[in-house]
């Protein structure tokens, strides 16, 4: 440890622009990191917008770590008037650093958090910190209007400040490529993936019970897709796949779980395949009111994974396809896209099947092959479980702990 002496239990500052009770991969992942740090004797402190804190309080969630609000509207100020935003956020970070005796900062989202944290670290000597981008804060896909950096002002801030950060965490190689494209040195990039609680996906209610609850036919193959209704999820191809399955005189039930999934109903009906779909809105915070924070992801979603036969995910772009890893942990055969964030998880021919997300005929043939071959289905299931173990949260958080130490060791005189 380069002679550095550490106090008992690091205090880790975790600023984020998005948080619970939203239940996306970013929010659930950050919560899991924080609880994992507590399990290892550390002291995580979350910093987020006040509306997230208020919503958690309204639904009665008791969080096991401190959650501190940012100044109201400060992110909007940073976007419109960067100089003023930096001034306000520099003061905020310094006040909180002293208040909580923070040893290392772990920022989530490249904008606005990463930009602000990197700027703050430039104003003070020896501020150990890392920044972890999570999706639209770093990736761009013009044809579907995806990416905060499509705004020239944000792009300029990202390209100016993220390369100055002490460390950038890439959750996939696709993200590492994006970092390098804006001038971040590979020596400043740490590869640490997102994680999954593999044990939670190993058992649950029987298929019949879960399917009955959601009006899913007991005697037909269930093809699951999980993700919000957004152009990048490529649900139009999913609907066309169902049409092709019907043309081949086959039947399966496509179950889509995600925010605004019900908005697909008109397009599905127009395609003549309404009977082949079940659209389930996200199991969100409105269904989770109570005094105790539930396990995340919520058990009802875990049960849906366990009830399915195949996981089909034709996304056009992901940062880290956490739902793919969750499906693998549940032992599902996976068919997904040869696209960023998906190809980083699935190794074609080893862990699952990877196809062009716009090649509806190829995806349909792959799906029918899996449904028709119990042997292929079982082989892919076994490989899914094995691959999911590479993303177990315990090993992921241990890697963060090791990385925190290395960042602190870069400034040993501050931590003797």
C-alpha positions in Angstrom: 0.0 0.0 0.0 3.0 2.3 -0.6 3.3 2.9 3.2 -0.1 4.4 3.5 -2.0 3.9 6.7 -5.8 3.9 6.4 -8.4 4.7 9.0 -10.8 2.0 9.8 -13.5 2.0 7.2 -13.3 4.3 4.2 -15.8 7.1 3.8 -16.9 7.1 0.2 -18.8 10.0 -1.3 -21.3 8.8 -4.0 -22.7 11.8 -5.9 -25.3 11.0 -8.5 -27.9 12.8 -10.6 -30.3 9.9 -10.6 -31.3 7.7 -7.7 -34.0 5.7 -6.0 -36.9 5.3 -6.0 -36.3 5.0 -9.8 -35.5 1.4 -10.4 -33.3 1.4 -13.5 -29.9 -0.4 -13.7 -28.0 2.8 -12.6 -30.1 3.4 -9.5 -30.3 -0.2 -8.4 -26.6 -0.7 -9.1 -25.6 2.4 -7.0 -27.7 1.2 -4.1 -26.0 -2.2 -4.3 -22.6 -0.7 -4.3 -23.5 1.4 -1.2 -24.9 -1.6 0.7 -21.8 -3.6 -0.3 -19.5 -1.0 1.1 -21.4 -1.1 4.4 -21.0 -4.8 4.5 -17.2 -4.2 4.2 -17.1 -1.7 7.0 -17.1 1.4 4.9 -19.2 4.5 5.2 -21.0 5.4 2.0 -22.7 8.8 1.7 -25.1 9.4 -1.3 -25.5 12.9 -2.7 -28.4 13.4 -5.1 -31.2 15.7 -6.1 -33.8 16.5 -3.4 -36.7 15.1 -5.3 -35.3 11.6 -5.1 -34.9 11.9 -1.3 -38.5 13.2 -1.0 -39.9 10.4 -3.0 -38.1 7.7 -1.0 -39.5 9.4 2.2 -43.0 9.5 0.7 -43.2 5.8 0.1 -41.6 4.9 3.4 -38.2 3.6 2.3 -35.6 3.6 5.1 -32.2 3.7 3.5 -29.2 2.3 5.4 -26.8 5.1 4.5 -27.0 8.9 4.6 -28.5 10.7 1.6 -27.7 14.4 1.2 -29.4 16.8 -1.2 -27.6 18.9 -3.8 -28.6 22.6 -3.9 -31.9 23.0 -5.7 -31.6 23.5 -9.5 -27.8 23.4 -9.4 -27.6 21.0 -12.3 -29.8 23.2 -14.5 -27.5 26.1 -13.6 -24.4 24.1 -14.6 -26.0 23.3 -17.9 -27.0 26.9 -18.7 -24.3 28.9 -16.9 -21.3 26.5 -16.4 -19.1 29.1 -14.6 -21.8 29.7 -11.9 -22.7 26.0 -11.7 -19.0 25.1 -11.1 -18.7 27.7 -8.4 -21.8 26.4 -6.5 -20.8 22.8 -6.9 -17.2 23.3 -5.9 -18.4 24.9 -2.7 -20.9 22.1 -2.1 -18.3 19.4 -2.6 -15.8 21.0 -0.4 -18.3 21.6 2.4 -19.4 17.9 2.2 -15.8 16.7 2.0 -15.1 18.4 5.3 -18.4 17.5 7.0 -18.1 13.7 6.2 -14.3 13.4 6.1 -14.6 11.8 2.7 -11.6 9.7 1.7 -12.6 9.0 -2.0 -15.3 10.2 -4.4 -17.2 7.8 -6.7 -19.2 9.9 -9.1 -22.1 8.3 -11.2 -23.0 9.8 -14.6 -20.5 11.7 -16.7 -22.8 14.7 -16.9 -23.6 16.5 -14.8 -21.8 14.7 -11.9 -18.6 13.7 -13.6 -18.0 17.1 -15.1 -18.6 18.8 -11.8 -16.5 16.3 -9.7 -13.6 16.6 -12.1 -13.8 20.4 -11.9 -13.9 20.3 -8.1 -10.9 18.0 -8.0 -8.9 20.4 -10.2 -9.4 23.2 -7.6 -7.9 21.2 -4.7 -4.8 19.1 -4.3 -5.1 15.4 -3.7 -8.8 14.6 -4.2 -9.0 10.8 -4.9 -11.9 10.3 -7.3 -13.4 8.2 -10.0 -16.2 8.8 -12.5 -18.4 6.1 -13.9 -20.5 6.8 -17.0 -23.7 4.8 -17.4 -25.3 5.4 -20.8 -26.6 8.5 -22.5 -24.1 10.6 -20.6 -21.3 9.2 -22.8 -22.8 7.3 -25.7 -24.3 8.9 -28.8 -26.6 7.4 -31.5 -27.8 10.2 -33.8 -30.4 8.2 -35.7 -32.5 7.6 -32.6 -31.7 10.9 -30.9 -29.8 9.1 -28.1 -27.2 10.8 -25.9 -26.8 14.0 -23.8 -23.8 14.9 -25.8 -26.0 15.7 -28.9 -26.3 19.0 -27.1 -23.0 20.9 -28.1 -22.8 22.6 -24.7 -22.9 19.3 -22.8 -20.5 17.7 -25.3 -18.0 20.5 -24.8 -18.1 20.2 -21.0 -17.8 16.4 -21.2 -14.8 16.6 -23.6 -13.1 19.3 -21.5 -13.5 17.8 -18.0 -13.8 14.0 -18.1 -10.2 13.6 -19.6 -9.0 15.5 -16.5 -10.4 13.0 -14.0 -8.1 10.9 -11.9 -9.9 7.7 -13.0 -12.7 6.8 -15.4 -14.5 3.5 -14.7 -15.7 1.7 -17.9 -18.4 -0.9 -17.2 -17.8 -2.4 -20.7 -15.2 -2.2 -23.5 -17.8 -0.2 -25.5 -17.7 2.5 -22.8 -13.8 2.4 -22.8 -13.9 3.0 -26.5 -16.1 6.1 -26.0 -13.7 7.4 -23.3 -10.7 7.0 -25.6 -12.6 8.7 -28.4 -12.8 11.9 -26.3 -9.1 11.8 -25.3 -9.1 9.8 -22.1 -5.9 7.9 -21.8 -6.2 4.1 -21.4 -4.0 4.3 -18.4 -6.7 6.3 -16.6 -9.5 3.8 -17.5 -10.4 1.1 -15.0 -12.5 -1.8 -16.2 -15.2 -2.7 -13.6 -18.5 -4.1 -14.7 -21.9 -3.8 -13.1 -23.1 -6.7 -11.0 -26.0 -9.0 -10.1 -26.9 -10.9 -7.0 -26.7 -14.3 -8.6 -28.1 -16.2 -5.7 -31.4 -14.3 -5.8 -32.1 -15.6 -9.3 -31.6 -19.3 -8.5 -35.0 -20.0 -7.0 -38.5 -18.7 -6.9 -42.2 -19.6 -7.3 -43.1 -22.2 -9.9 -43.8 -21.1 -13.4 -47.5 -21.9 -13.2 -48.0 -19.6 -10.3 -46.2 -16.6 -11.9 -47.8 -17.1 -15.3 -51.3 -17.3 -13.8 -50.7 -14.1 -11.9 -49.9 -12.2 -15.2 -52.3 -14.0 -17.5 -49.5 -15.7 -19.4 -50.5 -19.1 -21.0 -49.2 -22.0 -19.0 -48.7 -24.3 -22.0 -46.9 -22.0 -24.5 -43.2 -20.9 -24.6 -42.6 -17.6 -22.8 -40.2 -15.2 -24.5 -39.1 -12.4 -22.1 -37.8 -8.9 -22.8 -37.1 -6.4 -20.1 -36.5 -2.7 -20.6 -38.3 0.7 -20.9 -40.1 1.6 -24.0 -37.5 3.6 -25.8 -36.3 3.7 -29.5 -33.0 2.2 -28.5 -34.7 -1.0 -27.2 -35.8 -1.8 -30.8 -39.3 -3.0 -29.9 -40.4 -2.5 -33.5 -38.2 -5.5 -34.4 -39.6 -7.5 -31.6 -43.1 -6.9 -32.9 -42.0 -7.9 -36.4 -40.4 -11.1 -35.0 -43.8 -12.0 -33.5 -45.3 -11.5 -37.0 -42.7 -13.8 -38.5 -43.3 -16.4 -35.8 -47.0 -16.4 -36.7 -46.3 -16.6 -40.4 -44.3 -19.8 -39.7 -47.5 -21.1 -38.0 -45.9 -21.1 -34.6 -47.0 -19.5 -31.3 -45.2 -18.2 -28.2 -46.1 -15.5 -25.7 -43.8 -12.4 -25.8 -43.7 -10.8 -22.4 -42.4 -7.2 -22.3 -41.6 -5.7 -18.8 -40.7 -2.0 -18.7 -41.8 1.5 -18.2 -44.4 2.6 -20.8 -44.6 -0.9 -22.2 -48.4 -0.5 -22.5 -47.8 2.2 -25.1 -46.8 -0.6 -27.5 -50.4 -1.9 -27.5 -51.6 0.0 -30.6 -48.7 -1.0 -32.8 -49.0 -4.6 -31.6 -52.7 -4.7 -32.4 -52.1 -3.1 -35.8 -49.6 -5.9 -36.6 -52.2 -8.5 -35.7 -50.3 -10.1 -32.9 -52.0 -8.7 -29.8 -52.8 -12.2 -28.6 -49.1 -13.0 -28.6 -48.0 -10.2 -26.2 -48.3 -9.4 -22.5 -47.2 -5.9 -21.7 -46.2 -5.3 -18.0 -45.3 -1.9 -16.7 -42.2 -1.7 -14.5 -42.7 -3.0 -11.0 -42.1 0.5 -9.7 -42.1 2.3 -6.4 -45.8 2.8 -6.4 -46.1 -1.0 -5.7 -43.4 -1.0 -3.1 -44.7 1.4 -0.4 -43.7 0.3 3.1 -41.3 1.0 6.0 -38.5 -1.2 4.6 -36.6 -0.9 1.3 -37.2 -4.1 -0.7 -34.5 -6.2 -2.2 -33.5 -4.8 -5.6 -34.3 -5.7 -8.3 -37.7 -6.4 -6.8 -38.8 -10.0 -6.2 -41.7 -9.8 -8.7 -39.2 -9.1 -11.5 -37.0 -11.9 -10.4 -40.0 -14.2 -10.5 -40.8 -13.2 -14.1 -37.3 -14.1 -15.1 -37.7 -17.4 -13.4 -41.0 -18.1 -15.2 -39.6 -17.5 -18.7 -38.2 -19.9 -21.3 -36.0 -17.6 -23.4 -34.7 -14.1 -23.0 -34.8 -12.0 -26.2 -33.2 -8.6 -26.2 -32.8 -6.9 -29.6 -31.5 -3.5 -28.3 -29.7 -1.2 -30.7 -27.3 0.2 -28.0 -26.6 -0.4 -24.3 -24.0 0.8 -21.9 -24.1 -2.4 -19.9 -27.0 -4.8 -20.5 -27.8 -5.5 -16.9 -31.0 -7.3 -17.9 -29.0 -9.7 -19.9 -26.9 -10.6 -16.9 -30.1 -10.9 -14.8 -31.6 -13.3 -17.4 -28.4 -15.3 -17.4 -28.4 -15.5 -13.6 -31.9 -17.0 -13.9 -30.6 -19.6 -16.3 -32.3 -18.4 -19.4 -31.0 -19.0 -22.9 -30.2 -15.5 -24.3 -30.6 -14.2 -27.8 -29.4 -10.6 -28.1 -27.9 -8.0 -30.4 -24.5 -7.6 -31.9 -24.5 -4.1 -30.5 -22.5 -2.0 -27.9 -23.2 -3.1 -24.4 -24.7 -6.4 -25.4 -21.7 -7.9 -27.2 -19.6 -7.0 -24.1 -21.5 -9.5 -22.1 -22.5 -12.2 -24.5 -19.7 -14.1 -26.3 -21.4 -15.5 -29.4 -21.5 -19.2 -29.5 -20.4 -19.5 -25.9 -22.8 -17.7 -23.6 -25.7 -17.1 -26.0 -26.7 -16.2 -29.5 -25.8 -12.8 -30.9 -27.4 -11.4 -34.0 -27.9 -8.2 -36.1 -30.7 -6.4 -34.2 -32.4 -5.4 -37.5 -32.3 -8.9 -39.1 -35.7 -10.0 -38.1 -35.6 -13.3 -40.1 -32.3 -14.3 -38.4 -33.6 -13.5 -35.0 -36.8 -15.4 -35.6 -34.9 -18.5 -36.9 -32.6 -18.4 -33.8 -35.6 -18.1 -31.5 -37.4 -21.1 -33.1 -34.1 -23.1 -33.0 -33.9 -22.6 -29.2 -37.6 -23.4 -28.7 -37.4 -26.5 -30.8 -34.3 -28.0 -29.3 -34.3 -28.9 -25.6 -30.7 -29.8 -25.9 -29.6 -26.4 -27.3 -31.8 -24.7 -24.7 -30.2 -26.6 -21.9 -26.7 -25.9 -23.1 -27.4 -22.2 -23.4 -29.0 -22.2 -19.9 -25.9 -23.9 -18.4 -23.6 -21.4 -20.1 -25.8 -18.5 -19.0 -25.4 -19.4 -15.3 -21.7 -19.9 -15.6 -21.2 -16.5 -17.3 -23.4 -14.7 -14.8 -21.0 -15.7 -12.1 -18.4 -13.3 -13.7 -20.7 -10.4 -12.7 -21.5 -11.3 -9.1 -21.8 -8.2 -7.0 -19.4 -9.5 -4.3 -16.5 -9.6 -6.7 -17.5 -6.3 -8.3 -17.5 -4.4 -5.1 -14.2 -6.0 -4.0 -12.7 -4.6 -7.2 -14.1 -1.2 -6.3 -12.5 -1.4 -2.9 -9.1 -2.3 -4.5 -9.5 0.6 -6.9 -10.4 3.1 -4.1 -7.2 2.1 -2.3 -5.1 2.7 -5.5 -6.6 6.1 -5.9 -5.9 7.0 -2.3 -2.3 5.7 -2.6 -1.7 8.2 -5.4 -2.0 10.9 -2.7 -0.4 9.1 0.3 0.4 12.2 2.4 -3.3 13.0 2.7 -4.1 9.6 4.3 -1.2 8.9 6.6 
